[in-house]
Structure formats: structure tokens, C-alpha cells
Amino acid sequence: MNWFRKIYSYDYMGHKARWFTISGIVIGIGLISLFVRGGGNPLHGLNYGLEFTSGTRIVATLDRPASTGDVRAIVTAKGYPDAIIQQVNGGGAGNAYQISVKTIDQAQQTALRSAIDKAYGVRDWGSSFVGATFGREVISSSYKAIVIALLLILVYVSLRFAWKFAIGAIVAEFHDLLVVIGIYSLTGREITTGTIAAVLTILGYSLYDTVIVFDRIRENQPRMARMPYADMVNHSIWQTLTRSINTTLMTLIPVLCLLFFGGTTLKDFAFALFLGVASGAYSSIFIASPVVTILKEREPQYRKLAARAASQA
Amino acid sequence: MKHKQRNIIILVVVAALLAVSLYYIYPPGKKTHLGLDLQGGLEIVYKAALPDGSTPKADQLDQAIGIIDRRVNGLGVTESQVQRQGADQVSISLPGIKNKEQAIKTVGQTAQLQFFNDGKQRVAGPQDSVAAAVKQAKDAPLVPVPPADKQEFDKLAKGETSSKFLTVVAPVGKYGDNTSPLYFIYKLPPAMTGSAIKSARQGYDQFNRPNVQIDFTGQGGKDFGRVTRELATTGTITGVPQTFAIVLDNQMESDPQVDPKENPDGIQGGQAEITGRFTLSEAKDLALVINTGALPVTLQRIESQDVSATLGKDSLHQALIAGLIGLGLIMIYMLAYYRFLGLIADLALVIYGILLWGLFNAIPVTLTLPGIAGMILTIGVAADANVVIFERIKEEVRRGKSVRSAVNSGYARGFHTILDANVLTLLTAVVLFEFATAQPKGFAFTLILGVLVSMFTAVLATRAMLGLLSDFAFFNRAEFMGVKTADIHPLDDGAAGDGRRRRRPAAPSSGETAPILSADPGVAPSDGSGRTTPTGRPQSRTGKRRSSTARKKKR
């Protein structure tokens, strides 16, 4: 457990370049994936779900065992060779399939259902349909929401702390966003409206740890006024590390429960939350605080303190 | 004792709220409104547009929603909901519906009810085919047609729509006693549209024959009076009773005549009856068509979700299990890590759960799957608040403060952090609520409620409990706060920094951390050693502290 004790004395500010590099590499890989998968347009590098494209999605639970190939054969025979068939755990039976096709009407759906029913017995049938206009609206309103949320955060943190802290918080937010988006692109996981909701939640919630550290920095600033800024930030991080870890754990526990025990819909949602909460905890220490330190150390008083400390070392 | 009074009042309020919540919860499962995704059913979202494609005005959309509501009620689904969504969307939810195909058909038909003055607007018909009707319209129109508009007929012949004329088909039995479909061409715009109608119902005439009775809106009644006066006047002059066509989605539903003898001045007064050789069901059908057809907008289905009851039940089950396990693990962790404080936090979490559930039932909020996810997440947020405060309390105790004053300053100082952090969560939740579509909206709403309620239970309620307890002498023990006596280092803030001001605690390998930190008001290393044994074994903890000091000395 030596390393565990070390995190309470680790020089976070002194090693910021190392952690910036690591984050940069992670984000860089994500961006490359976005560009490669999107064929040059990073916005296309994500696997947008039904809500963003358009079409009909059916979840059918079958009575008799069937393989993905069996289901595909029937769906193809019914005239939908482009359909995407995936096995899902729906209906608790473990023999459930999700069929994604282009938009089909109710009568076509009924025909498809009876064909599958004849072969494997349909125990349960659910469907959802999304038109193209809806998807476009969802995308545009999601972007708007993210931009507005970031602006509000910028304003609030500026008012409650100072603009330099707000910059640190926003840089950390971008870091979290890019990490989550990058991992979604790399893994090819589907983006749903739930993912967007999770991402927005992360924007707000991932600042929990950041606020804890910032609060302590603000408190320590006058109290440790003669200490180089970087050292003071290190102390603030050490002092608040336990609560940062515990608050992150307290949130990760329910999120992981959703990820492991929740149904298909909740799993998607929880995955994005998990990435965001983890990245948010990381970025509060390794991104937000160093950025504030860099900005603060440009102020003459802290520059002097840092210089003096350096000459004495 | 002022504090004591306040704390007692808070606890009484908490108890009262708990009682109210339990009243709203009991019997569980009965009073909670479950969303479609949890109980199964059909949800459809339509985009409404005016016939020319533009966005409808608010009152037009409201009118359409009223009409759809009537249609939906006709389906006999309990708890059905028709809601406006954004500027031009209508969402319809039909929980537990069986016949989904029929529902989609009934609700979603883009029915446009139109009235045409046969004498002035019928260009051609009745004919046996569209082609014959087009031919008649071109060669010998029944009413004058501007030459410029004649090319529009070609569109009709190809089955395309035209902005000047409308092809109308009368199915068997709708035009006199026609035995085969008949085709007509009418001049647009119609004399009246369905928006003129307030309601229609099946009734009986004085001979006890089924008829259809129509109530018009104020303006609709005037329009209808004007149209029928024209018809009556022409009828009187020509001696032939004039007719008008009731057309629903290009289909003639009825072609009643206005009797010039009975109504020489048209039909005034905002009411009308259509009598004829209706059977009871025919009259009912026509009333329904007129009622439901009076939609001022066209509807385009942009989203629908059809969830079976089994799948819904499974989702609910899985979500509840996930939530309970999450809650259980958090409670165990809090108890193990914060000991007595953890017990208080756990109590607050249970109170939180009951209050939130009660609030949901009381409002009432329709609980959806994303909503449950939001609730589960807020359990973590509620616990977070306690973590922040308890760490503060531990810090204060380690600095040698009495439990009582540590509790006070712990809450006072921790509250700012919690407030800032929660405001940021709330801000984004509100943005999400404003911008999101149906599903994430439910999530955002629970998140907002959850954060607010958690501020109450995790901060106010626990403070009152701890405040009351700390008045007792037995409670003034550091162990209760999860702090070892060995970790207590009374010192004053002024002297705190002196020893290490000039030193730069750069690399961890320098090993100078222990003395620095134990001198620091935050006392981080004891934090650290505390963390290594969340289940709390004092021996191992002191052991580790010693070993670390020893290592330092070697260097």
C-alpha cells in the first residue's frame, strides 16, 4: 500500500507536464479515431444510434432458441437485407434480438413479426421508430445544450471563485468531454439520447471534485501566502484527497450498479456516466488544478515566491 | 439553547415530511405513476405542420391537441396522455394499450375535414375514374375555371396534389346510393374547414331516426350560415335543393342538401343537423369523423416507442435491483468508513429515499427508466454531501476541537463546497431539462428534485441530528467521528506553516511529507492512513504511521 500513501505526498504540480502528456495522448488517440472513422469529418466518427439517424428498431424475445444468423435469414427473406441484428438481454430470457431496419410501417412490422413467430415463437415484441427530422433536432439541441451549460459553468465559477479558476474548470470539462467522446469513437459504442443526457450530467457533476479542491485552494491562499503557489495547491490536493476519492466512490458505486445490473438502456447511460465521473475525478487534480497554478504563477507575487523557492532548493 | 430549539424544529419537520411521504407511498406500487417504458404501452410523437408546411401557431397546435385528445379518449385507454412538446410536437402516450395498429391509425390519420359548396366549387364529377373527372374538368367544367389553372388538372391525372384543385373520391354508399366509387374534382380552397366545428355527435331527429348534430365555433357558425344561405338562395331560385360535400382526407363522407323550404335563409345559429337514411352506426361514424377530422394541422409521426408489458416489468425490476444494491453498498461504505457519522449519513439516506419517493407520488411525477437512473445517481450525490462535511468534521477534531464545535464548523465550512458543487450540477440539469427531448427530460427532472431534496436531508437533517447528539457529554469522543486519538494534534493556524515555508515538497521521494503534513491544519497523512483501512483497524494504522516515520529518519 506504499503507493497509496504516496498519493498523499505526491508532487502533483511538479509533475503536471507528465499528466498533461498522458491526457494528451488519450485525447489524441480519440481524435485520431474520430477522424479515421468519420472519413475526415470528426462529427461522423461516432456511432449515432437510432434517435439520431432514423428507422425502426424492434426488440423481439423468442420462445425457441435461435441464432443471430437464424433471425437474419428471416429478416432478409422478408426483404430487409440491410437490417442489423444483435443479441440483447431483454425480456429476461437471454434469447432476445434487436433488429434495426430502415423505417417500416405497422403492416410491414406485423408481417415480419408473424414470420419470426412462425419460426421461433415470439414471446415479446417491442418496437420504436424515429423519423429523420427528430434525429437532427436531437443533435442540434444537444450541441446547444452543451455550449450553454459550459457558458453557465464559466460564469458561475468566475463569480464564486475567479476567472482563472473558471478557465481551469472549463479546460477540465473539455478534457472530460474529449475523453468520453474519444472512447465512444474508439469502442464504436452507440450514441443515444441517454448518452447525451449522461454527458451533460457529467459536465455538471464532474466539477464536484474540482470545486472541493478549488474551495481548499481559495481557503489556503491567504493562509499559506508565503508558500509558492504550486506547493500551496499540492497541499490543498493532499488535504482534500480523501473526500475527492470518497465522493467519487460514492458516485461510482451507483453508476457501476447501473452498469452491471441495469437493463440495456441503463447500461448505455451508465457507461457514459462511468467514463465521465472517472475522468472528472482525474481532471480535477491533474488538469483543473495545474491550469489554475500555471495561470496564477504568472502573477508577479507568485512568480517571486516560486523563484525564491527555486534558488533555495 | 437556541441551536437546540432549531434542531428540534428541523427534526420535527423531517418527521412530519416522512409521515406525509409514507402516506403518499403506501400502499407501495399502487400510487407511483409508471412511465410507458416501465409498464408497457405505446408512445408516439408527431410533428405538426400547417398544410403549406409551415409551423402552426400556438393556438392551432392547442386546438389540434384537443382534437387528438378526443380521438385518444375514443380508444378507451385509461391514463392516456396527449402533451405538447416544444413548438410543434405532440406526444401521445397510451399505456397498456392492446391494439396498437388501430391506435396508430386512429390517432395518426392526417385527417383534414373540408366542406365544399357543390354548386360553386365542384368542377367535375361524379365520374367513374379520376381520368374521366379530369377529362370533364378540362372539356366541360361545371363551374368556370381560370385558363391559367387548367394545367393543374394534369397533375391530378398523375395522382399528384395541386394547390388549386382537389380530387375527391366517394366510397360506396357515400354519394346517394352509389354502388361503385365515384370521383370528383373540387376547387380549392374549401368553403370551410374542420376548424369551424366545435363538436359533433350522433343524435335523433323528430321521427326518432339517427342523425348527426353539429355545433360550430362562433366564427364557424357564421361561416356555415353564409355558405348555407348561398345554397338555400340558389336552391330557391333553381328549384333544386343544393348540396355541400363533407370531405375527409380526399374522401367524401357525406353530401347533404340544404332544404331551401325549411331553411330559406340558410342554417344560422351555430348548430346544424345532418339527417338522412343513416343507420345508428353510420350516424355515429359520421359524427366521429367530423369530430376527429377537425384537425387544423397535418401530423407526421417522427418517433414512436412500443414497449411490451413484460419488457417494461423487467426494466423496472433491473433498475430497482441496481438501485437497492447501490444504496446498500453506499450505506455499508459510509458506516465502515465514518462509523457513527456514517450511521447518521445512512439514516439520512433512508430519509432521502422516502422523501424523494413520496415527493414523486405527490407531484405526481411519471417515473420512467431514465428517471430511476437519475434517482439512483442522486443517492451518490446525497452521500457526497455527507462525505464533504464529515471530512471537515474529522479535520476539525484532529485539530483538537471538541466534537460539538467540530460539528458546527464542519457544517459551516463544508456547506459552501456542497452548495457550489450542487449548483453546478443543478445548472446543467436545468439546461438538460430545457433542451432535451422526452426521455432525458425525465432524467433531468429527477436529478433536479434529487439534488434539492438531498441538500435538505444530507445537510439540514444530519446537522440537526448531530447537533442534538453533541449536546450530550458521552458524545464528545473523537472515535465517534472516526478519528484516532493519536491523530489529534491541537495547534493554532498561525504557527501551522512555519516549519516548511521555505521547503518545496517537490518529489515524493524526498520523504519529508510526514512532518510537514502533520504540522498542517489539514493533517493529510492521517487522512491517508485512515484511508488504507476503511474498516478501521487502529493497530495497523499506528503501525503504518510508525514505519513511515522510521523510513524518513533513515534518509
Interface residues (C-beta under 8 A of the other chain):
Chain A: M1 F4 R5 K6 I7 Y8 S9 Y10 D11 G14 E51 V59 T61 G90 G91 G92 Q106 A107 T110 R123 D124 W125 G126 S127 S128 F129 V130 G131 T133 F134 E137 V138 S141 S142 K144 A145 I148 A149 L152 I153 Y156 V157 R160 T193 G194 I196 A197 L200 T201 L203 G204 Y205 L207 Y208 V211 I212 D215 R216 R223 M224 R226 M227 P228 D231 N234 H235 W238 Q239 T240 L241 T242 R243 I245 N246 T247 L249 M250 T251 L252 I253 P254 V255 L256 C257 L258 F260 F261 G262 G263 T265 L266 F269 A270 L273 A309 A310 Q312 A313
Chain B: D37 V45 K47 K100 E101 I104 K105 Q300 R301 I302 E303 S304 Q305 D306 V307 S308 T310 L311 D314 S315 Q318 A319 I321 A322 G323 I325 G326 L327 L329 I330 Y333 M334 Y337 L369 P370 I372 A373 I376 L377 I379 G380 V381 A383 D384 V387 V388 E391 E395 H416 T417 D420 A421 V423 L424 T425 L426 L427 T428 A429 V431 L432 E434 F435 A436 T437 Q439 P440 F443 A444 L447 D493 A496 G497 R501 R502 R504 P505 A506 A507 P508 T513 L517 D520 P521 G522 V523 A524 P525 D527 G528 S529 G530 R531 T532 K544 S548
